Amino acid sequence: MARLSPENVARAREIVARYPRPKSALIPLLHLAQEQDGWVSPEAMVHVAELLDLEPAEVLGTCSFYEMFKREPVGRWVVNVCTNLACLLLGADELLAHAEERLGVRPGGTTADGDFTLEEVECIAACDGAPCLQVNYRYFLDVTPERFDQLVDDLRAGRWDEDVPRHGVLGRVRQVVPASPLRGPLGPGASGSGG
């Protein structure tokens, strides 16, 4: 796949400038690469290493440590079905089996059309809404097989496009940091005397 686009190289430089040490920008730049392509390609990791003056192995080490970074292409929608205790007790096994049947893939697989990647995951911290799942890290609670089918149909029809962006996009609003940093620990003009 691709290195970072010229637009994303400019964004990467802005991100790196926020940190006292360039290496501190590694995770944000991995997110930027994943936003661009939906996954972090080997070429993107090499490019990130160049931008941060790191060895590619350092970038791979971080990228491979965090499950949120995908190092292989995934579907437009990554479906994480929770199978931890609360979800299991309330039907997660049945939900996962239904998802496998509906999508025609096992966990770790991607549908032939490239739309869905199915994953079985540990607790996603929504036990009060069990059984639950995430689609591109957006939560869906109290999911039954029927609700799952409706969700798949709605995603394919574009009815969730406003709430569930394609995989890799974390937020729809890009953070903007002013060019001049705050002065002192409490901001401009603050005395810091603590009152």
Secondary structure, 3 states (H helix, E strand, C coil): CCCCCHHHHHHHHHHHHCCCCHHHHHHHHHHHHHHHHCCCCHHHHHHHHHHHCCCHHHHHHHHHHCCCCCCCCCCCEEEEEECCHHHHHCCHHHHHHHHHHHHCCCCCCECCCCCEEEEEECCCCCHHHCCCEEECCEEECCCCHHHHHHHHHHHHHCCCCCCCCCCCCCCCCCCCCCCCCCCCCCCCCCCCCCC
